[in-house]
Amino acid sequence: QACTQTETWTHTRRHACRHGHVGTSASAAASAAHFGSAVRVARAACNAMASPMSWQGRRWSLAAAATGLLAAPSSALYLPGVAPIEYQEGGRVELKVNKLTSVKTQLPYGYYSLPYCQPSTIMESVENLGEILEGDMIENSPYEVLMLQNTSCKLLCRRKLAPEDKNKFESMIDDEYLVNWIVDNLPAATRYVKKGHKSGGTTYMNGFPVGINRNGHYHIHNHVSLDLKFHTSPNEYEGYRIVGFEVEPYSMMQNNDGGQVSCPDGTNYPSFELAPHDEIIYTYDVQWSESDVRWASRWDNYLKMTGGQIHWFSILNSLMIMLFLSGMVAMILLRTLHRDITKYNELASAEEAAEETGWKLVHGDVFRKPRHSKLLAVSVGSGVQIFGMSFVTLVFALFGLLSPAHRGALLQCCLLLYTFMGIAAGYVTSRLYKMFNGVDWKATTLLQAFLYPGIFFGIFFVLNLLIWGQKSSGAVPFTTLFAVLCLWFGISVPLVFLGAYFGFRKPNIELPVRTNQIPRQIPAQPWFMHPVFTCSVGGILPFGAVFTELFFIMSSIWQHQFYYLFGFLALVLIILVITCAEISIALTYFQLTSEDYRWWWRSFLSSGSSAVFVFLYSIVYFTSRLQIEKAVSTMLYFGYMAIMSIIFFLFTGSVGCIAAFIFVRSIYGSIKID
C-alpha cells in the first residue's frame, strides 16, 4: 500500500529540496540525490524486508514456522554478546562512522574518503570475518555526544575544499551514496513520512544521503540533527539506555560573524552549494527525548513495514504447489505403484509367461553406474554440505543468534558452517562413489575438497580484484583472504578426507537387485520425456515455491536492508525440500515406466534446474529494480548471483537425487525378481 504513494512522495521530495533539508514532518519526507530517485527510494523501502528485534516480533516470526519449532520467551532475555549499556547523565556517547554505500554502484567506500571532519587519531573498531567480507569500516568520529545534554548548532570543523574534493562529492551524489553512522550499536536512520495514510505512518531507511543534486547544482548536507531516544526504568537498572537514533540532514549556509558560527532560523534559508565555495562548515544538533520503547524492542522502528501479509501469500503459494505435487506422488504410490507391485508379484508367484511391461523390465539396469559417476557423487556431497550449512544456520537464526545487532554474524556463520560441514560432504560422496563400485577414491575425495569450493573462491577472487581496482573498502584485504584459505585448506579439506575415510570404511549400500553385465536397449522415448522438457518442468515448480521469498532476500542484499524473517524462511526451506523431493520422484517414476533407466543424472538435474530460473530471475531483478550502470558493479552483481545460483543448484539437485534413490530402492525392493 505504501508503494502506491510514490507520486505523493515525489511531491514531498520537491518541497524538501526547495528548503535543502530532510525533516520528520510530512512536508519533508524524502532526501535522495534527485527527483527521480525519490520513487526508487520509496519503492526500495517498501521492497526491503526484515524482522523486529523485539520478543513480541520474534514470537510472531517464529509462529510462522507453524509446527511449534520454538517458543519465544516472554521475559526480558538479551542476546549473547549484545548486552544493554546504561549511560549516566553527562556520560560520553560514542558516535562511530561506517562505510558509504550506494545501491547504484554496490561499491562501499570509507567514510573519510570524503572531506569530512576527522578526529585527531582515527581508530578502527575490531571487526569479525563477516564484517570484513561485507566491506564494513567502523571508525571513531569527532562528534561529541553527552547523555541528556542537548546542543544546538555546535561547530564540528571547517574544511577547505580542493577541486578534487568537489569532484569526489559530485561523484558520490550522482551515485546516490548514503552516509552510515552508529550509536550504541544502532545504525543511523532517516525517517520518511508516508503521506496519504490516515495514521500518518512512517518508515525508515538506513543512513542519509551525502547531498542532493538540483538541476545540476550540488548541495552538501553539512548540518545534521541527531535525534536520540532513551529509556529509563529505575526499578530495573540505573542510568539510561539508548533505544533510538535518527538523523535529519540539512544543507545550509551557516552565519559566520567574526568566527562565531550560528545556524539560521526557520526553513527559508540558503542551502550550501558546492561549486562557488572553497570552504565548508560542518555543524550538528543533539536532541534527547524519552521513549517508552524498551531496549529489547529498539530495532522495531527500523522495520516499520507491512510485509507480513506478502510473506503469508508467499507461504500460501508455496503450499499450493507442494500440495499439488503431494497429490501426484500419493497417486503414484497408493494407486499406480501399488497396482504394479501387486501385478508383478502375482505374475512371479503364478509363473506366468506373459511378457512384462513397465518399470520392472529395467530391474537389471536401474542401478547401473551412470556416466561421470565421480562428478555426480561430488555434486551430491556438495549439496549435502550446503543443506547442512543452511539447516544449522536457520536454527541459530530462529534462536535469535543472527540478529541485525550482530554485524556480519550471518555471513561469518555460513562460512564457518560450510567449512565444518566438509565432513558430511566427504562421507556422502564416498558412500555414493563406493556404491558405484568406484576405485579412484583419492581423486574423488580431492575433487570433493577442491572442485566447488575452488569455483566459489575463484569467482570471489576475480571480483575482489575488480573491487580493489576501484579502491573500494569492499575489497577484502590479503590477510583476510589468507584466513579464508586457512579455513579451506586447514579445516575443510582435512574434514572432507576424514568424512571420506569413514564413508569408505562402511560396508557398501545394499541394493535390492543385481545389475546385468550387458546394458538393456532403451526404446524410443516420447517428446515429453526429453531431458530438456522434464528439467524445465522439474525446475519451474521449486522456483515457483520460493520466488517471492527470493525477492525479499535479494532486496535485502542489493538494497542494503535488514532481513530477519527467518521464521518465514524456515517454512519456505521446508516446502522447497519437499517440493524438490516430490518432483524428482514423480519424474523418475515416469522415466522408469518408459523403460529408461538413466535416472541418476536426470533426478539431480530435474530439481537442480530450478537454479537456472533463479539466475534468469536475477536478470529480471537487475533490469527492473536496480539502476546499476557501471561495468564493474554489473560484473559484481552477476558474479555473486552466479555463486548463489550454483549453491541453489547443488542444494536442490542433491535433495532430488537422494529422494529419487530412496524411492527407486524402495520400489524395487518390494517386488519379487527371479
N, C-alpha and C positions, 0 to 999 in steps of 0.2 A: 504494500500500500504506500510505503514511503517512497518507493521508486517512481511512483506516478506523479510525484510532486516536483519533479526536476525543473519544470518550467518556472514554478514559483521560486525555487531555489536560485535559478539563474537571475531572476529579477532582483532577489535579495542580494545576490553577489554584486550586481551593478551598483546597488545602493551602498554596499560596504566599500566598494572600490572608490566611489566618489569621496569617501572620507578617509580612505587609506588605512583601514584597520578592520579587525575582526572582533566582534563583540559577542556577548552572550544573549543579546536580545534578538527578536525576530528580524529586526532591521539590519542585522549584520550576521548572516547565517553561514556564509562560506568564505573561504580565502584560498583560492587556488592561483595558479600562475596567470591565467587569462580567463575570459568569459566562458569559452567553450569547455574548459576543464571543470567548471562547476558541475556540469551534468555528469562528467566522468567521476568526479569525487563523490557526488551524491550516490550514484549507482554503485561505486566501489564500496561505499559504506554499507549499502543495502545488501550487496552480494556477499560480503565477508561474513564469516560466522565464527562464533566462539561460545564459550560457556562460562557461567559465573563461577567465581571462586567461593561463593557462599555455600554453606552446608545445605541451605534450602534449595539453591540452584543445583547443587550436586545431587541431592535426593531426586530432584526432577529428572536430571540427566541419567542417573543410574536406573531410575524406574523405567526408563525407555528400554532397558535390557529385557523387561517383560518376563523374565524367568526367575527373578529374585536372586540374581548373582550376588549382589552385595546389598547391605542395608547401611545407609549412611548414618553416622551417629548424630544425635541432635544436640549433644553437649558441646561446649567450646573445646575444640581439639585443633591444634595447629600443625601444619605440615612440617615434616622433618626438614631441618635446615633453613626454615623461614619462620623465625620466632619474632613476635612483635617487639618493637623498640619503643620504650617510654622516654619521651623527652621532657625535661624540666623547663619551666618558663625561663626564657632568655638563653636556653641552650642552643648550640650551633647545629643547624640542619644542613647537611651537605647536599649541594646540587651537583650532580655529575652529568657530563655530556656524553652522548653516544654518537654513532655514525650518522652521516647524512644519507638519506635513502631516496630513491626515485622509482616509481612504477614504470616510467618511460625507458629507463636505461638498465635497471636491475643491477647497477654497479654502485656499491656503497663507497663513501669517502670519509676520511677522518674529519671530525668537527673543525679542527684547527687548520684544515687545508684552506679554509676561507679566512679572511682577515677579521676574525672575531677577537674579543678581548681574551688574553691568556693570563693564567696565574704565573707567579714568579718561577715555580717549578711544576712542570706537567708530570703527573704520576698516573700510570695506567693501573686499573684495577686488575686483580688476579682473575683470569678467565679460564673457564673449563674448555675441554676439547670442542664441545658443541658450539660455544660462543665464537671460538676462533674460526671454525669452519663456516659459520654464518656471517663472518666479517664484522663482528661487534668490536668496537674500540671504546671502552668505557674509561673516561678520564675525568680528572678533577676540573673545577672551574673557579673563576674569581668571584662568583656571586656570593654575597653574604646574606644568609637567611637565618634569622633567630626566631626561636619558638615564641609565638604570640606577639611578636613585635612587628607592627605594620610600618611600612616605609612607602614613601611616595616620591617618584621621580629621582631615584638615587643614581648618581653618576657612576657608571661602571668604568669606562675609559674613553679615550679619544684615539682614533686610529687614522693615520694618513693613508690615503688611497692612491696607490700607484696604478698606472694603466693596466698592468697585468692583473691587479686585484679587481678592477672593474670588469675586466673580461671574464674572470672566474665567476663573479657574481651574476653577470648576464647569462653565462652558460648554464649555471645552476638554476636560475629562474626559468629559463627556456625549457630545461629538462624537468621542471617541477619537483625539485628536491625539497625534502622535508627535514627540519631540524628535530632531533630526538634528545630529550633530556630525561633524567631520572632523579627522583627524590624519594628516599626511603624505599627503594626498590619498586616504586610506582613510575611508570612511564608518563611523560607529559602528554596531555590530551587536549585537543581543541574541541569545544562544544559547538554543535550545529543545531539550530532550531528548525524543526520541520513545520513550515507554515502550512495552513490549510487543515491542520489537525485541531479538533475541538479541545483536546487536552494540552495543546501546545507542546507536544513531545519533543525530546531532544535525543540526539545521537552523538557519538564521539568518534574522533579519528585520531590515530596516533600522530604525535608531533604537530608541527606547524610549518607553513611554507617559509622558505628563505626570503621571498619577496613576491611582488606581483608585477606583471607587465601590462601596462595600459597604453594601448595604441603605440607600441614601440618605445615607450618611456618606462624605465625600470625603477621601481621603488623598493627600497630595502626595509625590512622590518627591524628597525633599530631600537624599538622600545617594546618591552613585554610587561604584562601584568600577570604576576603569579598568584593564582587563587588557590590557596592551600586550605584544606579542611581537616579538622582534628576531632577526635572523640575522646571523652574522658569519662571514667567511671570510678570514683574514689573508693567505692566499696570493693572493687576487684583489684585495682592496681593504682600505684601512684604515678602521677605525671600525665602526659598527653600522647596519644597515638595519632599518627597521620593516616587519614583514610581517603584523601582526595588530592589530586594535583592537576589543575587546569591552567592552561596558558592562553592569554589573549594577546596576539601580536599586533603591533601598531607600526605604521610608517609615519613619522612626524619630524618636523623641523623644530627642535628644541630652542628655547630662548637662551641666548648666550650673552649675558650682560656682565662685562668685567670679569669673566672667568667663572661666574656663577651660572649654573645651568638650571633651568626650570622648564616644566612642560606646559604647553598651552592648555587652557581650559576649554570645555565644550567639545563639540565634534567638528566644527568648521575650522580646521587648522590645516596648514600646508603640509603635504607629505614630503618625505625625503627622497628626492630624485637623484639617481646615481650619477648621471652624466655631468652636470655642472659643478659638482662638489669634489674637492680633493681631500676632505676630512669628514669622518663620520663619528657621531657621538652616540654611545650606547648608554641607555638608561633603563631602569626597571622599577616596578612597584611590587610590593608584597602585601597581600591581604589575607588575614587569617579569619576563618569563620568556623563556628562549632557545627558539628553534624551529628545526626542520630545514627548514621551508618556505623556498624561495628567493624572492627579491624578485619574479621574473617570474611566480611561481605564487601570489602572496599573495591574489589575488581568489578563489581556489578555495573558500575557507572560506565565502564569502558565497553560494556557488552549489551547496552540497551537497544536491542533489535528484536523484532518479532520474526524470528526464523524457525521457531519450533513447529509451526503448522506445516511449513515447507518440508521439514525433515520427516514429519509424520506421513505426509503424502509420499515422500520417497520410500519410506518403510512399507507403506501400503502397496505401492507399485512393485517393489521387490517381492513382497509376499505373494502377490497375484501371480507373478512369473514362477515363483517357487512352487505354488500350489498347482499350477498348470503342469509343470514338469513332474511333480509328485504323482499327480493323477495318471500321467502317461506311464511312469515307471511302475506304479501299482498295477495298472492294467497289464503290463508286460509280465510282472512277477506273479500276479494272482490268477490271471486268466490264461494268456497265451503260453507262458513258460510252464505253468503247472500242467496244462493240457499236453504240451510237448513232452515233458518228462514222463507223464503217465503213459502216453502212447509208446514212447521209446522203451520203457520198462516192460510193457505188455508184449511188445514185439520180441524183446530179448527172452522173456520167460516162455513165450509160446513158440520161440524159434521159427518164426515165420520168415519166409524168404522174400517177402515183399521188399522192394527197393526203398531204402531210407532216404528221407529228404530233410532239408533244413540244416540247422546248426550242428546236429550230431554228426553229419558227414565229415566235418573238418576236425574231428576229435584227435586225429593223428598229427595235425599240423597247427593246432590252435596255440600251442606253447613253443612253436618253433622260434629259434633265435632270430630276432629282427636284424635288418641292416643297421649298421652303425650302432650296435648294441652298447658299445662303450660310451658314446655320446648320450644315448638315451639314459643310461644309468647315472651318468654325471648330471644330466639335466634334472632328473627326478630327485637326486640327492640335494642339488642346489635349491630346488623348490621346497623340499622339506626343511632345509636350513632357513629359508625366508619365512616359511609358515611358523616355525618355532619362534623366530625373532618377533613376528607380528603378534603372535598369541601372548607371549610374555610381556611385550611392550604394552598391549592393551590391558592386561591385568594390572600392571603398575599404574597405568593411566586411570583406571577405574578406582584405584585406591587413592588417587589424588597426588601421586608422587611426581607427575609430569605436568604440573600446573604452569601457567604462564609466568608465575613468580620465579620459577627455576629456568632462567635463560639458558638456552642451549641444551637443556636436560633431555628433551625428546630426541634430538639428533644424536647426542652422545650415547643415550640408552640404546638406540637402534644399532649404532656402530659396534658397541661392546657386545650386545647380544648376538649380532651377526657373527662376530668373531668367535664367541663361545659355542655357538650352535654348529661350528665346524665338525664337532664330534658326531652330531646326528647326521650331517651330510655324508661323512665318511662311512658311517655304519650302514645307511640305507643304500648308498652306491655299491658297497662291497657285497651286500646281501643280494641285490638285484643282479650284479655282474656275475656273481657265483652261480646264480640260478640259470644264467645264460651259458654256463659252462665255460666262462672266460678264464684264461690263464695268465693274461698280461696284467696282473693286479698292481704292479708297481706303476706302470704307465697310467692306469686308470685312476689310482689314488693321486698321482701328481696332477693329472688333468682336473680332478675334482678340486684340488687345492689351489690351482692357478688359472683355470680357464675363465670362469665367470668373474671371480674377483679381479683377475687381470684386465678383463674388458671394462669393468666399472672403474678401476683405478686409471686405466689408460685414458678413458674419456674425461675423467676428472682432472687428470694431469694436463691434458691439452687445454681444457677450458681454463684451468688455473694459469697457464702460461698466457692465454689471451687476456685474462683479468689483470695479471701482473703487467702486461704491456700497456694497459690503460692506467696504471699507477693507482689502482683502486685498493681500498682497505680490505676488500673482499678476497684479495689474493692470499692464499694460505702460505705462511712462511715455511722456509725449508725445515726448520726444527719440527714443526707440526707434521709436515709430510714424512719426516723421518719417524715420528711417533706412530703415524698410521702404518708405515711399513713395518715397524717393530710389532705392532698388533697383528699384522698379517703374517709375517714370517716367524715371529717369535711365539705366537699363541695359536692363531688359526691353523696354520699348516701342521704343527705337531698334533693338534686336536683332530684334524682330519685323518692323519695317519693312525692315531690311537683308535678312532672310531672304525676305520677300515680294518685294523688288526682284530678288534672284537668281532666285526662282521664276518671276516673270512674264517675265523675260528669256529663260528657257529655252523651246525650242520645245514646242508642245503635245504631250501624250501621244498616241501613235498608237493608234487603235482599229481592231480588225480588221474591223468592219462599219460601214456608214453608217446613220444614223438617219432613218427615214421622216418626212415632214412631217406626215402625219396619224396620230395615235396609233391603235394597234390596240385593238379592243374586247376587254376581259378577260372570259372566260367565268365563270359562277358557280363559286365555289370550295367545296370540301368543308369541313365544320366543323373538321377538324383542321388546315386551313391558315389559320385565322383568326389575325390578328396576336397576339391575347391568348394563344392557346394556344401558338403557336410561340415567343413570347417567354418564356412560363413554362417551357417545356421547355428552351429555349436558355439560360436563366439559372440553372436549378437545377443543371446539371452543372458549370459553372465554380465555382459556390459550393460544391458538394459536394467539389470538389478542394482547396479552401483553407480550409474552415471550421474544421478542427482547429487549423491554424496560426494562424488568425484569433483563436481563443480565447486562445492564449498571448500574442499581441500585445496584445489588449485587456486581459488580466490585467496585463501589464507597464505599460500606460499608466494604467489606472484603479486599480490596487492598488499602484502605486509600487514596482514591482520592476524588476530589471535584465532586459533582453532582449539576448542576444548570440549566439543560434544562427543566424547569418547563412548558414552552410552549408546548413542545412535550408531557410531562407527562399529561397535562390537556387534550390534544386531545386523548391520549390513555385512560384516565379515562372515557371520554365521550363515546368513542367507546366500552369500557368494559361494561358500564351500559346498553347501547343499546343492545349489544350482549347478555348479561345475560337475559334481559327482553324478547328478541325475542325468544331465545332458550327455555326459560321456558314456554312462551305462546304456542309455536308450540308443545312441548311435552305434555303439559296439554291438548291441543285440541285433539291430537291423543289418549291420555289416555281416555278422556271422550267419544270419538267416540267408543272406545272399551267397553263402559259401565262400566268402572272402575272409581268410584267416589272418590277414595282415593288419591286425588291430592295434599293435603296440604303439607305433608312432601316431596312428590315427586317433587313438584315445587321448594321447598327450596334446596333439595339435587341435583337436576339436574344441576343447575348452580353452587351451592356451591361445588360440587365435583371437580371443577377446582383447588381447594386448594390442592387436592391430587397430581395433576400434578405439582403444584408449589413445593411441598415437594420432589417429585421424581426428578424434575429438580435440586433442591438444592443438591441432592446426586450426580448427574452427574457433576454439577459445582465443587463440593468438590473434586471429583476424577480427573477431567481433568484440573482444573485451579488453585487449591491450593496445597501447599506442606505441609499441616499441618500433623504432626506426633504425637505430644503429646496427651495423653488421655484427659487431661483437656481442651486443645484447641479444640479437636474434640467434646467434650460434649458441650462446649461453642457455637460452630458453630451450631450444630444441635438443641440445646436448643432454640437459638434465631430464627432459621429458623422455628422451630415448632410454636413459637409465631406468626411469620409473616404468616404462613400458616393458623393458626386459625383465625387471623384477616381477611385474604383474604376469608376464608370460610364463615364467618359471613357477610362480605360485599356483596359478590356475591350471597349468598343464600337469604339474605333479599331482594335484588333487584329482584331476580327471583320470590320469593313468593309474594311480593306486586304486581308485574306486572301481575302474573297469577290471583291473586284475583280480580284485576280491570277488567281483561279480562273476567273471569267467571261471575262476577257480571253484566257485560255489556251484554253478550250474552243471559243470562237467563232473563234479564230484557227486552229484545226486542221481546220475544215470548209470545203468549197467552197461559196460562195454566189454565185449569178448577180447 
